[in-house]
């Protein structure tokens, strides 16, 4: 008898997908590599810049095959740079996705539906519709909690709007056969919507430690100049949730230590504000914003850092998150300063991978950076601890194999 696993037909739904950089890309490509037929239904790529990627558009490259994965790009409104455009972007995928799925479900049968549920939560409705029409098992990977995200990150407090999304989330959880959560802290919030203890599965985001030596060598010529000195590096999105005010206040407090360099790699809605703050406070010699670079170049940046920084704004919602950059830092044996509260800080402490200060505490953050600059003896050991924890809990290959078990593939 053969032990070969029978290939499955998998429908993967998420508003964001390759060439946008999200963990869901790894899932779809891995499942296709394992022999399954994967169809991704997603939007036209435009994150995070807010404009369509080169070669994509309303009527361009609507269908393609990437690494063995069949991808359908639905025509949506790009995010732009305003809240109005962002809302139009959210609702365009929601509406187009629902119309597409109502038709698609009539003629296409899948064995599994997987939804990577980021913001906005409405992106999950096409998955729910397919599940209801075809009675196919639905697995929802919850990476953002709604309606809490609307209030914490979007500042929306309208009771009718929040009540609608509260109802929407309740339906999403009800129709999901399994609810995968990226942070253990999500369990309590999800329990408000029903007794889903048997549905909830802890499935954290992994770190990507896969860029090979040959690829890195070829990418070195694209590297910007990294300042010499004691480098504190933040890599990733720089939005309202990411504590940039605290980080730059701390940088201001360390200004007299000319050898301490704060390096920010990435972009986001706070980047323009950061550039103004740097200019206003004459921090050009100690604070550097390098812009966004491809994820496969991150090891080259991490190599130049003495310590990595992760931060979040203090809120009951953000305290439940474990930012994905923590596992990425760990994958490359980097010691970490965590300026946040809650689950992210708990992971750093459990792993003994760095130093934790309270979210928004610029004084303590500056004090910690200066202390490490003056005494760097513990950095290497913290980095080794970080990698050890990553290998046990955040390794990509182990995580993807675990997902196969969860999906019964």
N, C-alpha and C positions, 0 to 999 in steps of 0.2 A: 504493500500500500504506500502511496505517496503522501509525504507530510507537507506538500506544497499548499500554501494558503490560497484559497480561492479569491481572485481579485474582486474588489467591491466598487460599486459606482457611488462616488462621494460628491455631494453638492456642498461647496464651501462659499459662505456668504459673508462679506465684509465690505464696507464702503471703501476701504483702503487696501491696496495690494501692489505688488511689484509693477513699476520701478519705485514706488513709495516703499519706505523701509519700515516693516513691522514684523513681529515674530510670526504672524500668520504665514508669511512667505515661506519660512522654514518648514512649517507644518505641511503646506500644500506640496512643496517640492519633495519632501521626504516621503509622503504617501505615494506620490507618483513614482518615485524611485523604487518603492517597495512593490510596484506592479499594479497599484489601484488606478482606476480611471477617475481623475479629479477634474471637476468643472468649477471654476471660480467665477462668481458673479459679483462684480465690483463696480466702482465708479471710474470715471475718466481721471487718470492720475494728475493731481494738482497740489498735493500736500508735501512740504509745508509752505511753499512759496506763494500759493494762492492763484497760480496761473498754470495752465496745462503744460505738462512736460513736452519737450520737443518731439514732434512726430505724432502726438495725440491731439484729439479734438472731438467736437460733436459728431463729425462724420468721418474721422480718420482713425484707423486702427481699432475699430470696434471689437474685432475678434482677433485673437492671436494665440499661439502656443508657446509657452515659456517653460523650459526644463521639463517637458512632458506634460505640463498642466494646460488644459484648455481654459482660456480666460475670455470672459465677456465683459467689456467695458461699457457700462450704461452711460448715456449722455446726461451729464449733470452740470449744474452751474458751478464754476470754480469758486473757491473760498474768498478770493480777493483779499482786501486788507481792512474791511470794516465789519462790524457786527451784523449789519443788514445783509451783506454778501455771505457771511458765514451761515446765517439762518437760511438764506436761499439755497446755499450749498447743501445743508442738512436736509431740508424738505424736498429738494429736487431728487436726491437719491431715494428718499422715503417713497415718494409718489411714483417715480419711474420704476423703481424696484418692485413695487406692489403690482403695477400693471403688467410688467414683464413676467412676474412669477405666476400670476393668474393664468396667463397664456401658456407659459413654459411648463407648468405642472400638468397640463392636460396631455402633453405629448412626450414627457420625459420622466422616467422612473429611476430613482436613486435608492441605494440601500441605507445611506446615512446622510443626515444634514448636519453640518457643523457651522456655527456662527461665532465669529470672533467679534464680541460686542464691546467696541470702544465707544467713545462719544461720537455721534449722538446715539442714544438708545434706540431711536426709531429705525436704525439700520437693521435691527433684528426682525422687523415685521415681515419682510419677504420670506425669511426662514420659517417663521411661525405659520404663514399662509401655506407654504408648501407642505409643512408637517400636517396641517389640518386637512388639506385636500388629499394627500397621498398616505396619511397615517404612517409616515416614515419617522424613525427615532430622531429626535432633535437634541443636539449637544450644544449648549451655549457656554462660551468661555467669557466670563464677566471680568473685564479689565477696568471698567469705570462704573461707579455707582450712580444711578439716577433715581429720583430727581435731585439728590444731594449735590451733584456736580453743577446743576443749574444755579443753585444758590451760592455755593462756595467759589466756583470759577466764573460764573456768568453774572452774578449779582442779581439774579431774578428772584423776586419775592412775591409775585402775584399768586394769590392762593388758588385761583382757578387753573392757572397754568401748571402749578405744582400738583394740584389734585389730579389733573389729566394724566400727567406722567407717572404719578403714583399708581393710578389705575392701569396704565399701560404696562408698567414693570410687573405688576401683579399678574397680568395675563401672560407676559413673557415667561415668568418663572413657572407658572402653572402648566404651560404647554411644553416646557423643556423636560426631556426625559432625564438628563443629567445637567447639573449646573456646576461648571468648573470655575473655581475662584483663584485669582492670582495672589490673594492675601488671605491668611487665616482670619483676619479681623472682619472680613466680609460676611462671615457666617452669621454673626449677630444681626446685621442689617437685613440679610435675606430672610432670616427667621421671622421678621415682622410680617411677611407676606404669606406665611403658611408653614406647616410642619414639613419642611423639606430636608430634614436631616439625612434621609436616605438618598436624596438626590445630589447633595453637595459633595464635591470632590476637590480637594486642594491641589491645584495645578499651577505652580508659580512660573514666572517668566525666567528664561535661562539667559546665561551670558554667551555671547558668540566669540569663542576662542578659535575660530576655524581658519583664519587667514594664513595661508602657507608662506614659507620663507621666500620662495621664488616670486610670489605675487607682491609681497612687501618690498622686495628689492626693486621691482619695476615701478612701484608707486612713490619711491623716495624722492624722485625728481619733482613731484607735484607738491611736496611738503612746503609750507610757509616757514619763515624763520621763527624759531622758538627762542624767546629771550633766555639768556644765561642767568643763572642764579638759583634760588630755592623756589621751585615752580609748584604752585598750588593750582591744579587744573580742574575745571568744570567742563564736562562734555555732554551735550544734549540740548533739549528744548529749553528755551528761556522765556517762559510765559508768566502769567500772573500767579500761577501756583508754585513757582520754583524759587521763591525767596531771593530774588535778585537785589532787592533793596537792602536786605540784611548783608548779603555778600559784599556789595560795594561799600556799605558803611564800614564793614570790617576791613576792607582794603584801604579805606581812608584812614582808619586807625593805625594801620601798619605802614603808612606812607613814609615815615622817617627811616624805615629799614629798606634802603634802596635795593638790597639784594633779594628781597621777597617779591616774587612776580606772580600776579594773579592772571591766569590765562583761561579765557572762555572760548570753547570751541562749539559752534552750533549757531542757531538763530531762533527767532520767535518774536512774539509780540512785544517783549520788553527790550529788545535789542536797541532800538532807536533811543529809548529812555536811557539805557546804559551808556550809550555813546555820549549823550548830552551830559550825564552825571560825570563821566570821566573828564570831559573837556572843562566843565564848570569847576571841578575841584582839582584840576591840573594833575591828573593821575596817569598821564600818557606814558610816563617812564616806568610805572609799576603795574598797570592794568592793561590787558590786551584782549581785544575781541577779534578772533580770527575768522569768524564766519563758519558756514556749514561745509563739511567734507563728507565723502562717502564713508559708510560704516566700515568698509574693509581697510580704510586708512587709519582707523582709530588706534590700532596697536602702535603705529609710528608716533602718534601723539602721546599715548600713555607712556611710552618709553622715555619721553623727555620730562615727565612729571616726577617730582619727589613724593607728592601725595595727591590723591584725587578728592574732589569735593562733591558731595551730594547734598541738596537742600530742598526744603519744601516750606511753604507758608504754614503757619500754625492754624489748623482748623480741625474740627471733629472728623470731617471727611478725609482730609489729606493724611491725618494721623493713622488711618486704616490702610494706607498704601505702602507697599514696598517698591520703590522705584526700580525699573528694569536696569537702570545704569549701575545699580549696586552689583548685580551679578556680572555685568560686563567688566566692571573694574576688577572684581575678584578673579575673573577668568585670566587676567594678565598679571596676577600676583601683586596688585597695587594696594598699598595701605590707604585707608579712607578716613576723611573727616566727614562726619554726618551732622549736618545742621538741620535737624528735624526731630519730630516726636513720633511716638507710636511704633508701628510694626517695623518700619525701616530701621529705626534706632535699635530695636530689639534684635534684629538680624545681625547688625554690626557688633553688638555686645556679645551675643551668643557665639559668633564666629571669632571673637577677639581679633577683629580685622582692622581696628582703628580707634578713633576717638569720637565721642558723641557730645554735642552741645545742643541746648534747646533751640527749637525753631524760633527764628527772629532775634536770637541773642547775639548781636553783632560784637558786643564787648568780649564775650566768652570765646567767640569764634576767632577774633583777632588775637586774644591771649593764647589760644591753643596753637595758632599758626606760628606766632613768635616763639613759643616754647619749643615747638618741633624744629624750627629753623635753628635755634640755639643748641639743641641737643637732638641729633638725628639718629641716635643709636638704636631706637626701637622700630624704625621704619621697616627694615628688612624682615624682621620677625612677623610684624603685623601683615606684611604682604604674603608671607608664606602661610600664615593662618587663613588669610582670605582665599587663597587658591585651594587649600585643603577643604574649606567649607564649600566652595564652588564645585569641586570634584564630587562631593557627596550629594549635594542638593540641587545644583544649578547647571550641571553638565548638559549640553544640548542633546547629544546622542541618547543619553539616558532618559532625558525628558521626552524626546520624540518616541522612543520605544514604550515609555509609560503611557503615552497618549494612545498608541495602538491597542494597548490592553484596555484602556478606558472605553474606547470605541468598539471593542469586541471584534477587532479586525484579525 
